[in-house]
């Protein structure tokens, strides 16, 4: 048996800085960062100093996030932004969305037939809150078949967590490059410009955007100092720049709407940077799974990779949870996920393989949504199998599913209500029989 950690991986295309939330410093050219200060009267190499603040100035130090960038031209050097004529599929205005409590399942987004880049291929499925109030979440899917050419994008509304399902993403950011394969994730914090190329000629996947706070790795409590997502496995880019004088379109998502401007130079002109506010990637195969070695099915919170907390302790704006390869050894136990009604909203996706509790109809690139207090759990065929199987140790492999779980209630967009909906989803819970025995006869009596 070969675990994902033991499988031969492609060599990294780019160099990275290791660590979650670290204070980094990196230079594309030596002697670029100023010594002992941030804003000298004249910066080395004639660069411009610019601070990018991901939190307020007075946020407590252990939560404060900011970086200093030293660039060829300041970001403010651009014509005014103008509204971008779009297809209307990107929205954060959920106040007009129709309410629908039912369990939902969607088929995968098809790869477009017409040339479509990453930004043009974004579609909002659901969300809640208001980016203007910096409260809430949005969930998107994307499908694209073309590189972003002389085009950059950033969201002023929140942090993007990108989960590729099909095709590698070669992401150029102001801070440097990230290569992100299916089975890995990338986080691009609020305000950071990036551009996406598709080395495989096409790409598809999932995105969640948090309008409030930033992602953290979860506390470990009695687990101890190690386990789950270890800080050293998160990778941020080293500085890389291009000095190009050419028209460059920059798209800004602001209050859920898209705006654009055209610079006369590349915005990826940061020669050096230092700080703790930066994009990063993470290989989900690095996740150290913690699970029961005795009995019962534990809560899925043990699979949390990243979390964005609300002000209520233990309650998340968004948890990113995965269901990776792992051993299943619980004794005297129904090992599949239990039937559940939840105060949280659960949006699930599948990166590859077959999810053990949804073996029929849940395809890679597809999605499900179980809203607040809507019952859900294994389909009948999975329950039937799980109730009868021999309880020997089993290594669950060849599958990787995930969940965006939120304490907020999600509202569906018109696109999500009307397109790619699997109308047969509710039928997966048909076939259950009454097995109830109301007799008072004790088990010991029946065996005598």
N, C-alpha and C positions, 0 to 999 in steps of 0.2 A: 504494500500500500504506500502510495506517495501522497504526502500532504501538500497543500498549496505552498507552504513555506519551503518545501524541499524541491519543488518543481523548478526547472531551469527557466530563469527569467531573462528577458532581453536586457542587454547592457543599457544603462541610463544614457540617454542622448545628451543630457545637460548635467552640469555640476549643481549641487544644492548645498544649502546651509541646514543643519540638522537641529531640531528642537522645536517644541511648541511654546509660543509666546516669548521666545528668547529675544534679547536685545542684540541684534546683529549689526555688523558693519561690513561692507563689501565695496570693492572698487573694480571697475572694468579697466581702469588705467591706474598705475601706482601714483601715490602722492596726490590724490584728488580730494580726499576728505580733509577738511580743515582740522587742525590740531587744537584740542582743548577748548573749542567753542563751536557754535553752530552757524553764526552769521558774521563772519569777518567783513570788514569794509570792502575788500576785494577777495572773492573766493579763488582758490587755486584753479588754474587752467581757464580763468575767465568765465566760470560757470555762475549760475544763479541759484541761490539757496531758497528752498521752498519747504515749509512744513506741511505735512498732511496729517490732520488730527482726526482720529477715529472716535475719540471721546472728547468731552468738554475739558478745558484746561484744568479744572479743579476736581475732576474725578479722582477718587483715592488712588494713590500710587500703584497699588497692586492690581487695579483695574484699568489704569490709564494706558491708552494706546496712541502712539504717534510715531511718525518717522520723518527724518530730514532727507530731502532729495536734492541732489546737485545736478542741475540740468543745463543743457545748451541754451534753451530759451524758456522763459517762464510759461507756466500753463495758461496764465491770463492773456497770453498773446494769441487772440483769435477774434474773428468777427462775431457778432451776436448770434445766439442760437435761434433757430426758427422751427416752428412745428414741422414734424416729419409726416408726410402723407404715408400712412401705414395701412395694413390690411385689417386693423381693428382687433387682432387676435391677442394683443398684449394689453392688459388692463389691470388696474388695481382698484377700480371702483366697484366694490362689491355691494354697495347700498341698494343698487337696482336689481340685484340678482334674485331670481325666484328661489324659494325655499323648497327643498326636496330632502326628506329624511331617509330615503330608501338606500339600501346597500347598492353600490355601483361597481361595475367592472367595465373596463375599456379595452378594446383591441389596440395593438400597437399603432402608433402614427406611421403612415406609409412614408417611405423616402420620396421626396418631391420629384416630379418629372421635369419641372422647370428649374433653371439654376437658382439655388436658394442657399444663402450663407447662414451662419449660426444665428445672427440677430433676426434675419428675415424668417427663420424657421421656428422662432419662439411662439408658443401658444400657452396662454394662461388657462389652467383647468379649474382651479378653485383657490380660495383664500378668504381672508377676513381682516378687518382692521383698517387702518388708514396710515399710509406712509407719511402724511403731513403731521400726524400726531406721534409718529414713530412708535406705533403699536400694531402688531399683527404679523401675518405671514401670507405669502403667495406661493403657489406651486405651479410650475410650468413643465411642459415637455418640449423637446426640440427635435427637429429632423432636418438635416441639411445635406447638400451635395456639392458645395462650392466653398472655397476659401474666402475669408474676408480680405479683400484686396484694397490696400491703402485705406483701410477703414478700422476705426477703433470704437469701442463701446464702454460705457460705464453706467452704473446705477447710482444715482444720488439717494435712492430710497432705502437701500439695505444691502446686506451681505448675500452673495450668491454661493450656494453649495451645489456643485455640479457633479452629477453621477452619470458618467457615460455608460451606455448599454451596448452600443454598436459603433465601432470605429474609434480610433485614437484621436485625441485632441492635442494639437500642438499650439499651446497658448503663449503668446507674447504679451507680457505685461510691462508696465512702467518699471518694475523692479527686476525684470529678467524673464527667463523662459521656464515654462512648465510643460512637460510631456505627460499626458494623462491617458492611461489605457483603461478599457473596461476592467472593472475590478479595483480601480483606484478612484479617488475623488479629488476634487479641487475646491478650495474656498477662495473666492475673490471678494475681499471686504469692500464695503461701501466706498464709492468715489474713485477706485483704482481702475485705470484704463486697461483694457485688454483687447486682443484680437485673436481669432481662432482660425487655424488652418486644419485641414482634414487630410492627413497623409494617406488614408485608405480610400479617399474619394467620396466618402459619405460618413455621416455620423448621426446618432440618435441617442437620446437619454433623457434624464430627469433633472430638474432644478428646484430647489426651494430657496426662497428669499425671506430673510427675517428683517422686519422693519425696526426692530428694537434690539439693543445690545449687540453682543458678538458671541460667537460660539466658544465654548470652553470644553475641555475634557472633563468628564464627570468625576465627582469625588468618589473615593474608593471605600471609605468607611472601614468596616471590619475586614474587608478583603486584604488591606494592608497597603504597602508602598508600591506594589507592582501588579500588573495585570490590566486587562482590557486594552485600551489604546495607550501605548507607552509614549511619553513625550518625544523621545529621541527619534521616533519613526516618522514624525512630521517633517516635511522638507520644504524650505523656502528657496526662491531663486537667488543666484548670485547676480550682481549687477551686469547688465548688458545694454548697449545703446546703439542707435543708428543715427547718423548725421545726414539726413536726407532733406533736400529742399524740393519738395514735390507736393501737389495738392493731396490733402489727407482729410477724409471725412471723419468727424467725431460725433457719435450718437450718444445722447444723454437721456437716460430714463429718469424723469423728474415728475413726482406725484403720479406715477403710473402712466404718463404719456411720454412719447418719444419726441425729442428735439435734435436738430443737427446743425453743425457748423462745419466749415471747410477751412482748415489751416493751410498755410503755405509750407508746412514742414511736418516731419514725423513727430508725433507726441511721445514716441518711445526714445527719448533723448536724455535719459537719466544715466549719467556716467558713474555715479557713486551714490550710496544711500546708507543710512544707519537708523536703527530704531526697532520697534516691536510691532509695528502695524504694517503687515505685508501679506501677500497671498501665499498659499501653501497647498501642498498635495499630500495624500496619504494612501498607502497601499493597504487595502482591506484585508489582505492575507496576513498582515502583520498583527492583526487583532488577536489578543490572547484571551480565548474564550474561558469564561468561568461558568460552571454549571453544576447541577446536583450529581453527587456520586452515591446517593442512597435512594431516595424515593421522591415522588411528586414532580410535576412540571412547574418550574419556577417562573416568575414573572419576566416578561421580555425586556424589562429595564436592565437586566444583566448584560444585554447585548448592545448597550448604548455606546456609540463611538464619540459623538459630540452632542452637547446640549447647549441651549440658550435659555437660561432661567428667566422666569418672571419675578416679580417682587414677592410672590407667595412662596415660601420655602418648599422645596421639593416638587414644585409645579413648573413645567416647562412651556415656554413659548413654542419651542420646537426641540424635540429629541430626534437625532438621526441614529436609527437602530438597524443592525444587520443580522441576518440569519446565515452564517457562513458554514463551511465545513467544520465538523465537530463530532465527538463521540456522544452517543446516547446510551446510557447505562442504567437508568432508573429502574428499580425493581418494584413489583406490585403496583405499577403505574400505567395509566394511559399516557403515553409519551408525546402524543401530538399536542398542539396548543389546545387549551381547554375552551369550552364555550364561554362566551364573555359578553357582558354589556359594560361599557366603559364611559366614564365622564370625559375621556379624551377623544379626539378625532384621529383616525388611523388611515393614512394614505400609504398604500403598499405598491412597490414595483419589483420587477424581477430582472436581474442583470443577465443571468444565464441559468440553464438547468431547469429543474422542476421543483416547485415548492411543495414540501411534504404534505401540507394541509389543504392545498389547492392543486391537485394533480391534473385536473381537467379544465381547460379553457383559460388558464392564467399563463400567458405566454411572455417570454422575454420582450421587453418594450411595452407591455401592457401595464395596467394599473387597476387597483381597487380602492374604494373609499368606504369606510364604515364610520358613520358619523356618531356624534355623542348619543349614547344610550341605545344605539341600534344593535340588536343581537347579531353575533357572528361566531364563526368557529369552523372546524373541519367539515368538509362536504361529507355526504352520507357514505360514499364509497371509501373515503379515507378513514372515517370513524369505524366502519365495519372491519376494515383491515387492521386498524390499530387496536381494536378490542380483542382480536383473535391471534395476533402474531406472537411468536415465541419471544420472550423478553431476554434475549441474549445481547451482549454488547454489540452495537452497530455503529460503524463509522459512516456518518452522513456526508457524502461528497458529491462533487459535480454540480453544486447548486449555490447560488448566491442571491438571496432576496433581501429587501430592505424595507424600512418603514419610516416615513415622516410622521411623527406623532406629536400632537399639539393639544394643549388645554383649551384652545379656541375652537369654535364651531366654524366649519368651512362652508362657504357659499359657492355654488357652481356657476361658472360662466355659461353663456348661451352655447358656446362651442361644445363644452363638456356635456351639456344636457342633450345635445342634438346630434353629436357625431361619435362614431366608433363605439357606441354603447352596446354592450352585450346584454340583450334583452332576456337571455336565458339564465342569467346569473342566479336568480332566486331559486331556480330548479335544483341547484346543487344540494339544497337542504330538503329535497323531497325523498321519500323512501323510508323515513324513520318509522319504526313500529313501537307500540306500547309493550314494554317488557316488565312493567310494574307488577309486583306480587304483593298483594295486601294481606296475605296470610300472616299469622303470628307465630308460625312454626319456626323455631330457631334452627340455625344452620347445623348445630351439633345434633339436633333431633333427627334431621334428615339423613345424617351420615351414620346413624346408629342402626 
